[in-house]
């Protein structure tokens, strides 16, 4: 019976920490990572904790997919693809070149490029929700770019084991991966048609008192299918989320699934913090500082250049550049493919980038005013 007592204390403690961190306008993700780092000095993360955390991140990406229907997704991709290409070239490609210049291997450079590529959807979306005065065009551009990254990151996550050498490259395995993409595409089309033609039946199913069990089962099933085909587990959950936007009321689905995310997602960040190896001190060196600076500069350039291609004004394009800094859940997923001191290096970078990204976002208006005014003065002098 003691296990229930301690479980209750732990959950109340997590809620208290989350509440206090949010009161100070700091996303709870940072607090959970810190808890994990402290626990990591005394314990190794148990497999049950890792499994619960993975389930939490799977549910998170289901909820991300639930925000966009297929039609909305296609419309957004048509408007954001130029900015998305700029993002890949700078945040991913530029990071690989920087890392190679410091003497890292191709595999290590690829992994660090993946870590710096993906902006944290959970942190950025929450920051945007708390800033209702943020210009609508900036909000729309940032969210559209996050969607593009959420589509690209699972693809990178799928190819990462081949680049890192943890899986051997073969025609058979590549064929299985393509079959996986084909399966998800066909399943998406078939189930979309089924939902549209059997709306009453589907409506009665997801309004059943135990519908939450079935929804979680469907999410985990498609995640497992993704793994069987050699794809990322979050890709299947994301696709199921997109599929179920065909239902009339997705708010009800969110109410069913969100409690599972709220319970399990903290475990993901805690186990991530516990994976740090700090016995030899912090890996702070010239490369780490270069990584932090490039992480900020690359996302600013993506925001500005991508924002201009999206149709934003100079002022709002500059503002967008200050809103893309935090790295988070997808970056952590890439780190799970590494081990040892490499995890600690990239893990600390994620923590620092999240903190700096939040800070830059909060003062983005003031920074934009100064940057825009300075740019105008320089332009006048050049004339």
WOSUL-V712651 format. One record per pair of residues at least 12 apart in sequence whose ideal C-beta (glycine too) atoms are under 10 Angstrom apart, sorted by the first residue. I is the first residue (numbers start at 1). J is the second residue. If there is no record, write none. Layout:
i-><I,I>
j-><J,J>
//
This chain:
i-><10,11,11,13,14,14,14,14,14,14,14,14,14,15,15,15,17,17,17,17,17,18,18,18,18,21,22,22,25,25,25,25,26,26,26,27,27,27,27,27,27,27,27,27,27,27,27,28,28,28,28,28,28,29,29,29,29,29,29,29,29,29,29,29,29,29,29,29,29,29,30,30,30,30,30,30,30,30,30,30,31,31,31,31,32,32,32,32,32,32,32,32,32,32,33,33,33,33,33,33,33,33,33,33,33,33,33,33,33,33,34,34,34,34,35,35,35,35,35,36,36,36,36,36,36,36,36,36,36,36,36,36,36,37,37,37,37,37,37,37,37,37,37,37,38,38,38,39,39,39,39,40,40,40,40,40,40,40,40,40,40,41,41,41,41,42,43,44,44,44,45,45,45,45,45,45,45,46,46,47,48,49,49,49,49,49,50,50,50,50,50,50,50,50,51,51,51,52,52,52,52,52,52,52,52,53,53,53,53,53,53,53,53,53,53,53,54,54,54,54,54,54,54,54,54,55,55,55,55,55,55,55,55,55,55,55,55,55,56,56,56,56,56,56,56,56,56,56,56,56,57,57,57,57,57,57,57,57,57,57,57,57,57,57,57,57,57,58,58,58,58,58,58,58,58,58,58,58,58,58,58,58,58,58,58,58,59,59,59,59,59,59,59,59,59,59,59,59,59,59,59,59,59,60,60,60,60,60,60,60,60,60,60,60,60,60,60,61,61,61,61,61,61,61,61,61,61,61,61,61,61,61,61,61,61,61,61,62,62,62,62,62,62,62,62,62,62,62,62,62,62,62,62,62,62,62,62,62,63,63,63,63,63,63,63,63,63,63,63,63,63,64,64,64,64,64,64,64,64,64,64,64,64,65,65,65,65,65,65,65,65,65,65,65,65,65,65,65,65,66,66,66,66,66,66,66,66,66,66,66,66,66,66,67,67,67,67,67,67,67,67,67,67,67,68,68,68,68,68,68,68,68,68,69,69,69,69,69,69,69,70,70,70,70,70,70,70,71,71,72,72,72,73,73,73,73,73,73,75,76,76,76,76,76,76,76,77,77,77,77,79,79,79,79,79,79,80,80,80,80,80,80,80,80,80,80,80,80,81,81,81,82,82,82,82,82,83,83,83,83,83,83,83,83,83,83,83,83,83,83,84,84,84,84,84,84,84,84,84,84,85,85,85,86,86,86,86,86,86,86,86,86,86,86,87,87,87,87,87,87,87,87,87,87,87,87,87,87,87,88,88,88,88,88,88,88,89,89,89,89,90,90,90,90,90,90,90,90,90,90,90,91,91,91,91,91,91,91,91,91,91,91,91,91,91,91,91,92,92,92,92,92,92,92,92,92,92,92,92,92,93,93,93,94,94,94,94,94,94,94,94,95,95,95,95,95,95,95,95,95,95,95,95,96,96,96,96,96,96,96,96,96,97,97,97,98,98,98,98,98,98,98,98,98,98,99,99,99,99,99,99,99,99,100,100,101,101,102,102,102,102,102,103,104,104,105,105,106,106,106,107,107,107,107,107,107,107,107,108,108,108,108,108,109,110,110,110,110,110,110,111,111,111,111,111,111,111,111,111,111,112,112,112,112,112,112,112,112,112,112,113,113,113,114,114,114,114,114,114,114,114,114,114,114,114,114,114,114,115,115,115,115,115,115,115,115,115,115,115,115,115,115,115,115,116,116,116,116,116,116,116,116,116,116,116,116,117,117,117,117,117,117,117,117,117,117,117,118,118,118,118,118,118,118,118,118,118,118,118,118,118,118,119,119,119,119,119,119,119,119,119,119,119,119,119,119,119,119,119,119,119,120,120,120,120,120,120,120,120,120,120,120,120,120,120,120,120,121,121,121,121,121,121,121,121,121,121,122,122,122,122,122,122,122,122,123,123,123,123,123,123,123,123,123,124,124,124,124,124,124,124,124,124,124,124,124,124,125,125,125,126,126,127,127,127,127,127,127,127,127,128,128,128,128,128,128,130,130,131,131,131,131,131,133,134,134,134,134,134,134,134,135,135,135,135,135,135,135,136,137,137,137,137,137,137,137,137,137,138,138,138,138,138,138,138,138,138,138,138,138,138,138,138,139,139,139,140,140,140,141,141,141,141,141,141,141,141,141,141,141,141,141,142,142,142,142,142,142,142,142,142,144,144,145,145,145,145,145,145,145,145,145,146,148,149,149,150,150,150,150,150,151,151,151,152,153,153,153,153,153,153,153,153,153,154,154,154,154,154,154,154,154,154,154,154,154,155,155,155,155,155,156,156,156,156,157,157,157,157,157,157,157,157,157,157,158,158,158,158,158,158,158,158,158,159,159,159,159,160,160,160,160,160,161,161,161,162,162,162,163,164,164,164,166,166,167,173,173,174,175,176,176,176,176,177,177,177,178,178,179,179,179,180,180,180,180,180,180,180,180,180,180,181,181,181,181,182,183,183,183,183,183,183,183,184,184,184,184,184,184,184,184,184,184,184,185,187,187,187,187,187,187,188,188,188,188,189,190,191,191,191,191,191,191,192,192,192,192,192,193,194,194,195,195,195,195,195,195,196,199,199,199,202,202,202,202,203,203,203,203,205,206,206,206,206,206,206,206,206,207,207,207,210,211,211,211,211,212,212,212,212,212,212,213,214,215,215,215,215,215,215,216,216,216,218,218,218,218,218,219,219,219,219,219,219,219,219,219,220,220,220,220,221,221,221,222,222,222,222,222,222,222,222,223,223,223,223,223,223,224,225,226,226,232,232,233,234,234,234,241,241,244,265,268,268,268,268,269,269,269,271,271,272,272,272,272,272,272,272,272,272,272,273,273,273,275,275,275,275,275,275,275,275,275,276,276,276,276,276,276,276,277,277,277,277,277,277,277,277,278,278,278,278,279,279,280,280,281,282,282,282,283,283,283,283,283,283,283,283,284,284,284,285,287,288,288,288,288,288,289,291,291,291,291,291,291,292,292,292,292,292,295,295,295,295,295,295,295,295,295,295,296,296,296,296,296,296,296,296,297,298,298,298,299,299,299,299,299,299,299,299,299,299,299,300,300,300,300,300,300,300,300,300,300,301,301,302,302,302,303,303,303,303,303,303,303,303,303,303,303,304,304,304,304,304,304,304,304,305,305,305,306,306,306,307,307,307,307,307,308,313,314,314,314,314,314,315,315,315,315,315,315,316,316,317,317,318,318,318,318,318,318,318,318,319,319,319,319,319,319,319,319,320,320,321,321,321,321,321,322,322,322,322,322,322,322,322,322,322,322,322,323,323,323,323,323,324,324,324,325,325,325,325,325,325,325,325,325,325,326,326,326,326,326,326,326,326,326,326,327,327,327,327,327,327,327,327,327,328,328,328,328,328,329,331,331,331,331,331,331,332,332,332,334,334,335,335,335>
j-><266,263,266,35,28,31,32,35,262,263,266,267,270,28,262,266,31,32,34,35,266,31,32,262,266,34,126,130,127,130,358,362,354,355,358,120,122,123,124,126,127,326,328,354,355,357,358,122,123,126,265,266,269,120,122,123,126,265,266,268,269,272,326,328,329,332,350,351,354,358,123,269,273,326,328,350,351,354,355,358,266,269,270,273,53,265,266,267,268,269,270,271,272,273,266,268,269,270,271,272,273,274,276,328,332,347,348,350,351,354,269,270,273,351,266,269,270,273,274,49,53,266,267,268,269,270,271,272,273,274,275,276,347,270,272,273,274,275,276,278,344,347,348,351,270,273,274,270,271,273,274,270,271,272,273,274,275,276,277,278,344,274,276,278,279,274,274,271,274,275,267,270,271,272,273,274,275,271,274,271,267,267,268,270,271,274,267,268,270,271,272,274,275,336,264,267,271,263,264,265,266,267,268,270,271,264,265,266,267,268,269,270,271,272,332,336,223,233,234,264,267,268,271,333,336,216,219,220,223,233,237,260,261,263,264,265,267,268,260,261,262,263,264,265,266,267,268,269,271,329,122,223,233,234,237,261,264,265,267,268,269,272,329,330,332,333,336,216,219,220,222,223,224,226,232,233,234,236,237,238,240,260,261,264,265,268,215,216,219,220,223,234,237,241,257,258,259,260,261,262,263,264,265,121,122,234,237,238,241,257,258,260,261,264,265,268,329,121,150,153,154,219,223,232,233,234,235,236,237,238,239,240,241,261,329,330,333,215,216,218,219,220,222,223,234,236,237,238,239,240,241,242,244,253,254,257,260,261,121,122,219,237,238,241,250,253,254,257,258,260,261,121,122,125,146,147,150,234,237,238,241,242,329,147,150,151,219,234,235,236,237,238,239,240,241,242,243,244,245,237,238,240,241,242,243,244,245,247,250,251,253,254,257,121,125,143,146,147,150,241,242,245,250,254,143,144,147,150,151,238,241,242,245,192,242,243,244,245,246,250,188,189,192,242,243,245,246,245,246,147,242,245,144,147,148,151,242,245,144,140,143,144,145,147,148,151,144,147,148,151,140,141,144,309,310,311,140,141,143,144,145,146,147,148,149,306,309,310,144,148,309,305,306,308,309,310,141,144,145,148,302,303,305,306,307,308,309,310,312,320,144,145,147,148,149,151,152,302,306,309,148,306,309,145,298,301,302,303,304,305,306,307,308,309,117,118,119,145,148,149,152,298,299,301,302,303,305,306,324,113,117,148,149,152,156,302,298,301,302,305,116,117,294,297,298,299,300,301,302,305,306,113,114,115,116,117,118,119,149,294,295,298,299,301,302,324,327,110,112,113,114,115,116,117,118,149,152,153,156,298,113,117,298,113,116,117,294,297,298,301,302,109,110,112,113,114,115,116,117,291,294,295,298,108,109,110,111,112,113,114,116,117,109,113,294,112,113,116,287,290,291,293,294,295,298,111,112,113,116,287,290,291,294,112,113,287,290,285,286,287,290,291,287,287,342,164,165,163,164,165,160,162,163,164,165,166,337,338,164,338,342,345,346,163,156,159,160,163,164,334,156,160,163,164,334,335,337,338,342,346,287,291,331,334,335,338,342,345,346,349,156,163,334,152,153,156,157,159,160,163,164,330,331,333,334,335,337,346,291,295,327,330,331,332,333,334,335,338,345,346,347,349,350,353,291,294,295,298,299,327,331,334,346,349,350,353,149,152,153,156,298,299,302,327,330,331,334,146,149,150,152,153,156,157,327,328,329,330,331,332,333,334,142,145,146,149,150,153,299,302,303,323,324,325,326,327,328,330,331,353,357,146,149,324,325,326,327,328,329,330,331,332,350,353,354,357,358,143,146,147,149,150,153,326,328,329,330,146,261,265,269,326,328,329,330,325,326,327,328,329,354,357,358,361,142,143,145,146,149,323,324,325,326,328,357,358,361,142,143,146,326,358,142,323,326,357,358,361,362,364,140,142,143,146,323,361,361,362,323,361,362,364,365,365,316,319,320,323,361,364,365,312,313,315,316,319,320,365,316,307,310,311,312,313,316,317,319,320,303,307,310,312,313,315,316,317,318,319,320,322,323,364,368,316,320,323,310,311,312,303,306,307,309,310,311,312,316,317,319,320,323,324,303,306,307,310,319,320,323,324,361,306,310,299,302,303,306,307,310,320,323,324,324,306,324,330,234,235,238,329,330,235,238,242,330,232,234,235,238,329,330,331,333,334,226,231,232,233,234,235,236,237,238,239,330,333,177,181,231,232,235,232,330,333,334,231,232,233,234,235,330,333,334,336,337,177,180,181,226,229,230,231,232,235,174,177,230,232,232,333,334,337,338,173,230,337,174,177,230,337,334,337,338,337,338,230,229,230,230,230,228,229,230,231,229,230,231,229,230,229,230,231,225,226,227,228,229,230,231,232,235,236,226,229,231,235,229,222,225,226,228,229,231,236,222,225,226,229,231,235,236,238,239,240,243,239,222,225,236,239,240,243,239,240,242,243,243,243,218,239,240,243,244,246,242,243,244,245,246,246,243,246,243,244,245,246,247,248,246,246,247,248,244,246,247,248,247,248,249,252,247,244,247,248,249,250,252,253,256,249,252,256,256,252,253,256,257,253,255,256,257,259,260,256,256,240,244,253,256,257,260,256,257,260,236,237,240,243,244,233,236,237,238,240,241,244,257,260,233,236,237,240,236,237,240,235,236,237,238,239,240,241,243,235,236,237,238,239,240,236,239,238,239,330,333,333,329,330,333,253,257,257,329,329,332,333,336,328,329,332,332,336,329,331,332,333,335,336,343,347,350,351,332,347,351,332,335,336,338,339,340,343,344,347,341,343,344,345,347,348,351,339,340,341,342,343,344,345,347,341,344,347,348,341,344,341,344,344,344,345,348,341,342,344,345,346,347,348,349,345,348,352,345,345,345,346,348,349,352,352,345,346,348,349,352,353,348,349,352,353,356,324,325,326,327,349,350,352,353,356,357,321,322,324,325,353,356,357,360,321,321,324,325,320,321,322,323,324,325,326,327,353,357,360,318,320,321,322,323,324,325,360,367,371,321,324,320,321,324,316,317,318,319,320,321,322,323,324,325,364,316,317,318,319,320,321,322,371,317,320,321,320,321,324,319,320,321,323,324,320,372,368,371,372,375,376,368,369,371,372,375,376,368,372,368,372,364,367,368,369,370,371,372,375,361,364,365,367,368,369,371,372,364,368,360,364,367,368,371,357,359,360,361,362,363,364,365,366,367,368,371,357,360,361,364,368,357,360,361,353,354,355,356,357,358,359,360,361,364,350,353,354,355,356,357,358,359,360,361,346,349,350,351,352,353,354,356,357,350,351,353,354,357,350,346,347,349,350,353,354,346,347,350,346,350,347,349,350>
//
